Amino acid sequence: CFQGNRIATWLTYMSDVEFGGATIFLAVDGHIVPKKRSAVFWYNMFASGEVDYRTAHAACPVLIGNKWVATKWIREHGQEFRRPCSLDSML
């Protein structure tokens, strides 16, 4: 069932990685090294409903070890009253 675009993402690292496996955000030249029991959260959209392309991300390959993550996507449908849209496209 399609539930609309992702408003936000919560990513929890379930394991340590010996080497590699970072989550990278190319548009902002940032990366997150996986550490067991740590998490990262970001909004994928502005409050106006426009996609924030700065949140495009990728996973680097794990060179040594394993990487386990748990991801929760918060979708736009059903969130209309919790996060109403704004007329300012940059919020």
Residue pairs with C-beta under 8 A, 6 or more apart in sequence:
3 75
3 76
3 77
3 78
4 75
4 76
4 77
5 44
5 45
5 49
5 51
5 75
5 76
6 44
6 45
6 73
6 74
6 75
6 76
7 43
7 44
7 45
7 74
7 75
7 76
7 79
7 83
8 41
8 42
8 43
8 44
8 45
8 73
8 74
9 41
9 42
9 44
9 55
9 71
9 72
9 73
9 74
10 39
10 40
10 41
10 71
10 72
10 74
11 23
11 39
11 40
11 41
11 69
11 70
11 71
11 72
12 37
12 38
12 39
12 69
12 70
12 71
12 72
13 34
13 35
13 36
13 37
13 38
13 39
13 67
13 68
13 69
14 36
14 37
14 68
14 69
14 70
15 34
15 36
15 65
15 66
15 67
15 68
16 34
16 35
16 36
16 65
17 33
17 34
17 62
17 64
17 65
17 66
17 67
18 63
18 64
18 65
19 62
19 63
19 64
19 65
20 60
20 61
20 62
20 63
20 64
20 65
21 33
21 34
21 59
21 60
21 61
21 62
21 63
21 65
21 67
22 31
22 32
22 33
22 34
22 59
22 60
23 31
23 32
23 34
23 40
23 57
23 58
23 59
23 60
24 30
24 31
24 32
24 57
24 58
24 59
24 60
25 31
25 54
25 55
25 56
25 57
26 56
26 57
26 58
27 53
27 54
27 55
27 56
28 54
31 60
32 40
34 67
34 69
42 55
43 52
43 55
44 51
44 52
44 55
45 51
45 52
45 76
46 52
46 86
46 89
46 90
46 91
47 83
47 84
47 85
47 86
47 88
47 91
48 85
48 86
48 87
48 88
48 89
48 90
48 91
49 76
49 85
50 89
59 67
